Amino acid sequence: MTPTRRTVLLAGAGAALWPALPATAAPRGAAEAAPALQPYASYWFPDSLPSGTPGAGITWRSLREWRADNDPDLAFNTASVPLADRFTPTPVNTTARAGQARVQSLVSFGPTASNPSQGSATADYYALTHWAYVDELVFWGGSSGEGLILAPNAPIVDAAHRHGVPVLGNVFLPPVAYGGQLRWTRDLVRKDAAGRFPLAAQLVAVAEAYGFDGWFVNAETGGGDAALGADMRGFLRELKSLASAKRQRVTWYDSMTVDGAVSWQGALNDRNQAFFEAADDMFVDFRWTADRLASSGERAERQGRSRYELWAGVDVEANGWNTSEDWDAIVPKDRAHVTSIGLYRPEWTRNHLPADRRTPGDFHAADDRFWTGASLDPSRPDGGTGWRAPAVSVADRSTVTSLPFATAFNTGHGLRWYEEGAVTADTPWNHLGLQDRLPSRRWVVRTEGARPAVSFDFADAWRGGSSVLVDGELDEPAVLDLYATRLPVGGDTVVELTHRTDAGTVNVELAVAMADAGEPGAAPPYRMLPVTAGRTVKSVGGWQTVTVPLTGLSGTLHALGVRLTATEGPVRWRAGGLAVRTGAATAPASPTALRITGSAGGDLRFAWNRALGDVRHHTLHRVLPDGTRRFLGGTCQHAWFAGGLRPEPGERTARFELRAVGELYTTSAPATVTHSW
């Protein structure tokens, strides 16, 4: 297998959990070519900096010196979507359980240094969409040559929060073999004259200012003593106390022991229990065995804690779904789950693909198999294989609980940008903050006939970069589950569906359920509403937008899908948008005070005052001399960086338009600003 940082160290000194190399930044030429105004995700050393000079593209910073009021990139790095509440519908299969094992995901989305704050011009990105199975996301990374403390990018936090998942920044004190220096551990836990831990307060202040949910603390620099161990316990207790007051979390990694040494236990025991007690939960190193996990769970419960506050580490960085693991030691099929699951580096689903097969479609096909299993249908889990996908054991969750609700099935990356079926930018892009709330059960198809293929498709879209494509013979009617919901339904509630048929002829019905499924694995009690009975409100390029009233229904909508019946096949049918609303859709107010806050050649920084009311995100367009609008980007923040702009032939002044986009994708009147070349 391909060596990883972990396997290389295990063969030598027996180390455990490493962020991705390099210890320096991107190649020197690429780093030197980076726009001077480009904002990046933030990273720091605790206090003292390394000796020498940082590599190209790297900025050495001290966390002790950080202040929100002099952070030049704060507006680009601050998440804006609040953490949504989630509910658990009746499990879609008979093996997944609610209230037992949870999933923590440790992901490296990019390098420590030179990681753009707000997406970039490539679709080759780990665009995680299976949030329904994740309970905690750790923004993994850090290195001795760049920085050890990482704040997550705002787009990742916004996407996670939209799906109810908290995101933790990472504090990584690396082994000496990877450049770790014990002085950085001592810097982190140094007390002030009053006996307080100033950097604990700094960590909480960073998370509050940036809008994420706490910290994952991984102290793996060896050479410590009992005094350092005691200081680390005090630091962790103070960090948790301060974090709890701000509704933040702290996770401890099983590395340092109470005597200050680094010794990975693979269990909760006397040597690390004090750290577990000082944190909200603990990642258990990969050295666990079935007996160690069983005793760890029992020990946690004797301390009045939940056994599911222990994440049993599963290293999938090298082999993904080919990883050999004792799943029955964590999530047995025939008795209660033992602990929760800690997935280390599931971005394997992107990274293992060859360079010429890293399209968004290739990535999502691999990611669906990883999270759902080879069946690609969580209602028919394939738990008999060596890979036990999360959908086999863990019940999915949803955040679709209030009106208005809308989705364009946008995954947060794409090959082009679409607005009402038209391409307004023909370049690849990624920005997870623009990701919609996506179907959690991908892909449940209920049919007596051949199962069609269902996927996110990037060849065409109504809005954003993707649509849902159903492709197959459809020799029998097929119901596609889309959303588990808890939406209030009244006399004037309507569902709006935007769809298109590319091949064949198909009758489309909405599938709506006013109650949950009666038991795990059962279908929701759907009622079918003909889409043809609705009112077509828009027809553009083959896309039909139809409004279907929920006449005669009242109470709470529990599930929403579509039933497709082919009258001529094979069928290729797309869903481009779905919305549920009560009353008319109104546009948000315009943002105000749009301004350019920095310029260097063709690189511009924009800022504005956020519009009042519910705003999903903002879009920025450039108005070309012929009057057409070119999409430059979208963001949930109130600042944006545009790089590499150039004047059009004969153009002396560039004009830009900013719009607020509401929850139903209604758009405000534009705010405008100009820039003279």
N, C-alpha and C positions, 0 to 999 in steps of 0.2 A: 504494500500500500504506500501511498505518498506520505513521507514523513511530515509530521506536524511539529510545532514547537513543543507540544506536550510529549509526543512519543520520543522525540530526540532526547529530551531531558529525563524521561523515565528510564531510558536506556543507560543514562549516566547517573545523575545525582538523585533521581526520583522526584523531580518537581512535577507540578500539576497543571496549572490553568494559565495559559499565556495569550495575551492579545496578539493580533497579527503583526508580523514584521512589516516594515523595516524599523530599525532604530533611528534611521534618518528619514527625511521626507521623500517626496516624489523625486524622480530624476531631476538633476540640477537644471537642465534646459527648460523642462516644463514648469518648474517652480519659478524660474527667473522670468518666464513669459507671462506669469499670472498677472491679471490686472491689479494695479496698485490699490484700487478702491474695492476690490472684491472682498466681501466679508466672509469669515470662516467661523466654524464652530470653535468654541473656546476650550482651552486646556491650560493647565498650570502645573508647576511644581509647588509643594507645600510652602516653602519659603526660600531657602538657599538654592542657587542655580548651579548647574554643572560647571566644571572648569572648561576653558577653551571658548570656542565660538560655535553657535548653532549652525547646523547645515542649512543649505538653501531652502527657502520657503518656510523655515521654522522660526517661531518667536518664543523665546524663553520668558515666562512670566511667573511671578510669585503670587500665590493665592492670598498670602497675608497682605499684599499691597492692593488687591483688587477692591474697587468701589463701584457701585452701580452708577453713580453720578458722573464718573469719568470713563465709563466703558464705551468706546466709540461705536461698537457694533451691537450694543444691547437691543436696539430696535429691530435688528435683523434676526436676533437669536432668541427673542422672547416668544414663547408659545402663547396662543390666545384662546384655544378651545378648552373649555372647562372639562374636567373629568366626568364623563357621563355615568349615570347609574345603569346597572345591568339587571336583567332578570334571567331565570333559567326556565325555558319551556320544558314540557315533557320530553325526555330524551328521544332522539330520533331512531335509536336502536335499543336493543335489550341489554347491551353490554356496557354502554356508557353510563356513568353515575354522576349524579349531582351531589355536592357537599362533601366529596372525598378528595382524591388527588387533584392537585392543580398543576399548572405548567408555568415554569419560569423560563424565559428565553434570553440567552446571552448572545448578543449579535454585534458584530463589527460591521457597521454600515460603510465605513470608509477609513482612510488613514487618520491618525491622530492629528497631524498638521495638514493644512491645505484641504480641509474638508468643507466644501461650500455650505454656507449657512442655509441657503434657500433653493436647493436643487441645482441641477446642472443640465447641460445640453447633450444628454445621452439618455437613451431608454434602457441601457444596460445597468440595472440597479436592482438591489434587493428590495422590491416593493412588496413587503409583507402584507398579506390580506387576510390570513386566517386568524384574526384577532379573537374570534369567538372561543378559541381553546386556550388563550394565553391569559394569565393572571398578573404577570409582572414581566416587564421588559427591561433588560439591563443594556445600556449603551456601552458596549465593550470596547476596550482599547487602552492605549497608554504605552509609553516606552521611555527608557532612560535618556534617550537622545532628543525627545520632543517635549514630553510632559507626562505627568502621572495622574492628573485629576481631570476628567473629561466631563463637560456639560453637553447633553444631547442636542442635536439640531432641532430647531423649532418645528419643521415639518413632520419629523418623526413623532414628536410629542403630540402635535395636533391630531395626527391620524390615529395614534393610540388612544388618546382621550376621547375622540369621537366614538370609539368602540368600547370605552369603559376600562381601558388598560393603563395602569400607572407605569411611568417610565423613571428609571433610576440612572443617575450619573454614576461614573465609575472612579473609585480611588484605588489605584494599582501601585503597590510598592514592590517592585520586581525583585526576583532572586539576584544574587550577586553575579551569577552566570550570565545574566542579561543586563548587567550594568547597574543593578540596584546598589544603593549606598545607605547604610544604616542611619546616616545623618538625616535622610529624608523622612524616615519613620520617626526619629526623634523630633524633627521639625513639626510633624503633624500633631504629635501628642504633647508638645511643650505647653506648660502652664504659665499663666501670668502671675503677677505678684499677689493677686487675690485667690490663686489656686484654681482659676477657671482655665478652660481650653479655648483660646481665641479662634483656632481654626475650625472647631466644631461650629461656632457661631457663623464663621465665614461660609462654610458649606451650606448651612441652612439659608443664609442670605442669598447665596448664588441660586439655589433651587427656587426660592421664592421669587427672585427678580426674573429668572429665566422661565418660570412657569412649569417646572417639572416636579417630580414627586418624591425625591429623596436620593439615597446613596447606597451603592454596593461597595463594601469595604473589603479589600483583598490585600492583606499584609503578608508578603512572601519574602521579605528580605531577612535572611538569616543573620545570626550573630547576636541576637538580643539576650537579655537576662531577665531575672524575675522583676526587677524594678521597671524595666520597659514593659513587661507584660502587665504589671499593675497600672502603669500609666495608660496603656492601650485600653484596658477595661474601663478606667475612669473616663477617658476620652469618648469611648463608645456609649457609655451611659449618658454622658452629657449631650452627645450628638442626638441620641434617641429622644431625650427629654425635650430638647429644643425643637427637634423635627416634629415630634408629636403635637406640639403647640401650634404648628403651622400645617398640620394634616399631611406631614411627610413621613416617609418610611425609611428604615435602615435594615439592610441585609448584610450579614457577616458571612465571609467565606472561610471554611474550615482550613486554616493554614497555621497562623500563630497559635501557640498554646499558652496556658496560663504562666508558664515559666519564662515566656518571652522568646522561646525558640520557635522555629518554623518546622512543624512536623505534621504532615497531613494525616488525619486520623481515619477518614472514611467512616465516621460514626459520630454520634453525640455521646460524649463520655466525660469523665472527670477532668480531662485535660483541656476541654474547650467549652464546657457547659456554661462557665461564667460569661463567655462572650455571647452565647446564644441567649442567655438571660438578659443581656444588655442590649439586644437587638430585637427586631420584629420577627426575623426568621434567619435561617442559615442554609447556605449551599454546602451540601455534604460532598467532600472530595470523592473522586472516582474510585478510590480504593475500597469502597463499601462492599460488603458481602450480604447475602440474604440474612444471616444471623445478626450482623452488625446493624442493618436497617431495622430489623424487628426489635432489637434491644433499644435502638435509638428512639423509635416511636414510643415504646413503653416508657422510656426515661422522660421524654417530653411530656407525656400525659401525667406522670407522677409529679412533675413540676407545675401542673395546672395549665399546660400549654397544649396546643393541638399538634398532633403528629404531622399534620399537613403543612406546618410551618417549617418543615425540613424538606429541602429540595435535593433529591438524590441525583447526583451529577451523571448525565449521559452524554458522552463525547461523540458528536456526530460530525465533527469538522472534517474528518478524512473520508468517511464512508457513507454518510447519510443513512438512507434506508437499508443499506447493507451492513450496518453496524450490528455486531453480535452482542446481545445484552440479555441478562436474566430478568425479563420483564415481570415474571411472577414474584420476584422479590420486591417489586415496587407496586405494581398494579395487578395483583392476582385476579383471576376470573371468578374464583369460587369462594372468595371471602373478602372482607373489607380491604380496601387499599392500605398499604403499609405506610407510605410517605407520599409526598408530591414528587414531581419530575422536574429536574433542572436540565434543560437542553442547552448544551454548549455548542454554539456556532451552527445553528440550522441554516444559515445562509449558504451552506453547502449546496443547497438546491440551485443556486445561481453559480457558485464558484466552480462546481465540477463540470459545468457545461463547456465544451470546446468553444474557442473564440468565435468560430463561424456559426455557432448555434446558440447564441445568447440573445435571441430576439425575445421580446416580452412574452410571446406565445410559448416559446420553448421553456422559459423560466416558469410560467404559471402551470404548465403541464407537469413539470417536476415538483413544484411546490404543492400542487393539489395531491399528488401521489404521496408526498412526505406526510402531510397533515391528515389526509383522509384514508390513504391506503390504495392498493393496486386496483380495487374495485372502482375507485373514483366516485363512490356513492356512499355517504355515511349511513344511509338507511340499510345498506347491505355490506357491513364491514367484513374485511377479510382477515380476521384475527388469527387465522390458522397459519399465516406465514411467519417468517422469522422477525419481520418488522411489525411492531405493534404501534400503528399510527395513533396519534392522540385521539382522533375521533372514535377509536375503538373503546377507549376507557373513560374519556372525559366528556361530560355533557357540554354542549355548546351554549353560549349566552348571546343575548341581543340587547341593544340599547334603543330600539325603535319603540318609544313610549309616548311621544307627544306629537301634536299637530302644530304646524304643517310638517310633513315628512316628504322628502324627495330624494331621488338618486338618479344619476346618469350612468351608473355602473362604471365610474371612473376609478381606475386602480392606482392612480398617482404617477403613472408614466405612460409614454406612448411614442409612436413614430411621427405623429402630427398632432395638431390641436384643432379641434372641431368646435364650431358654434352653430347650432341649429342645422347640422348636417353639412355645413360648408367648412372647408379648410381655411383657417385664418393664420396658420403658421405651419410650414411644411418641413420643420426640423424636429428631430427626436428631442425628448425632454424627460425629466423626472422632477417631481415635487410632491412628496407624500402628503403635505398639508392640504392638497387639493383632492385627496382621495375621498370618495363617498363612503357612507355606511354601506357595506356590501353584504350580499346574501351569506348567511353564516353556515348553511348546510349545502356545501358544494360538492357534487351537484346531485340532489335527490330528484330522481325521475320515477314517477309511479305510472307503470304501463304494463299491460298484458302482452305487449308485442316486443319487437326489437327495440333496444334502448338506443336513442339517438345520442350523438356526441354533443356535449354541452361545454362551453368554454368562454372565457373572456377573449374577445377577438379585437385585433388592433388594425385591421384593414379598413375599417369604417366605424364611425361613431356619430352619435347625435350631438353630444357635448363632451368635452375633455378629450380622452385618447382611446376609449374602448367602449365596446358594447357586448352584450351577451348573445352568443351565436348558438342556435340549436340546429344541428345538421344530421339528417338521417332519413330513412324511409318512412317512418311514422306509419307503420302498417296497422297500428292500433292507436287510439287516443292516448296522449301522454300528458301527465300533470307534472309541471316543474315547480317544486317548492322554491319560493324566493325569500320571504322574510317571516320570521316569528315576530309578532308585534304585540303591543298592548295599547292600541290606539282607540280613543273614544270615538264613537260613531253616533251622529245625530241625523236629523231629518234632511240636512243639506250637505252631508258629507259625500264627497265624490272621489273616485280614483281616476287618475289621468295616466294613460299608457301611451308611450311613443314607441312604435314598432315598424318593422319593414319586412316584407317577404322578398327574398332575392331569388328563390327558385321554388317551383312547385306552387301548389295552391293549398292554403290552410285556413281553417276556421279557428279563430282565437276567442277564448273565453277567460274572464277573470275567475280565479278560484279564491273564494273568501271564506274564512272560518271564524265564527263568533265564539268558539270555545277551543280549548287545547285538545290534543289527541287524548283518548281515554286511557291509554297505557303506553309505556315505552315501546317504540317500534311501530305503533299504529299511525295511520294517516290522520291528519286533522279532519274534522267533519266539514269538508268543503261544500260550499254552495256555488254553482256555476252561473256567472252573469255574462251573457253574450256581449262581446265588445261591439258587435255591429249594431246593438241597440243603443249605444252611446251616441254622443254628438262629436263629430269630427271638428276640431277647432283649428287644426293646422295640417297642411299637406305640403311637404317640401322634399323634392328629390326622391320620391318614393316613401319617405318617412310619413307615417300617419300618426297624429296625436289625437286621441279619442278620450273624451270625458265620460265616465260611466257612473251614474248616481247609485248610491247604495240604498235605493228605495226600499222601505219596509224593514230595514235593519236598524237596530239600536243596541246600545250596550258597548262592548269592547271587542274590537277586531283583534283576533289572536293569530291569524296566519293569512298570508297573501301569496298567491302564485298565479300561474296561467295554465290552462289546458289547451293543447294544440291537437286538432283533428285534421288530418290531411285528406283532401279530396283529390289531389293529384300530387304524386311524389316523384323522386325524393324531394325533401323540403330543406331549404335554408332560410331560417327565420331569425330576425334580430330583435332584441329588446334594447332600446336606446335610452329610455327614461321611464320612471315610475314615480307617481306622486299621490299622496293622500292629503286632502285639505277639506276644510269646512269654510265656506264663504269664498269670496273672490280673492284671487292672488294679487297682492299689491306690491309695488316696487319699493325698495328701501330709499331712504334719503341719500343724497349725494355726499361723498366725502368732501371735506373742505380743506382749504389751504394747501393744495397740491404744490409742491415746490421741489426744485433740484438743490440738494444740499452738498453735492460735491461733483466735480467733473475733472476728467483727465483724458484728453483726446476724445475717443469714442466711448469712454466709460462714464456712466452717470449713476449717481445715487439720488433716489426719489424719496420723499417723505410726505405725509399728509395727516390730517386729523380724521380719526375714525368717524364714520357716519353713525348717527343715532339709530337705535333699534336693532333688530336681528339681522346680522350680516354674516353670510356664509364665508365669503372671501372677497377679494378685490381683483379686478383684472386691469392690466395696463396695455394699451394699444398705441402704436405709432400711426398717425394719419399721414399717408403718403401723398405726394403732390397731386396724384390723380384722384384723390378722395377716398381710396380704399383704406381699410384698417388692417394693420398687421399686428397680431397678438405678440406681445413681448414677454408676458408672464402673468401669473396669478399668485396671490399669497394671502394668508390669513393675518399677516402682520400689517403694520401701517408704515412700512418702508420697503423699498425694492432696489436692487442693483441690476442695471442693464449694462452689459459689456460689449465692446466691439462694434458699436454703432458707427455708421458712416453716412455722410450726406448723400442724398440721391442726386443725380445729374441736375445741375442748375439750382439746387436747393440751398438757400442761405439760412433758413430757420426750420428746425424740426418741431413738429407739433405732437403732443402726447395727450392721450385721454385716459382718465382713470374712472372706473365705475365700481360701485358697490353691488354685489350679487347677493340676493336674498335666499332664504331657505328653499324657495320654490323656483330658483333660478331666474327670477325677475331681476332686471338690472335698473340701476338708477340712471338719471341723467349724468352726463360726464362732467368731471372737473378737468380742466385743461391747463397745460403749461407749455411753454415753448423754450427752445434752446438754440441759440445762434451758433453756427459753426465758425 
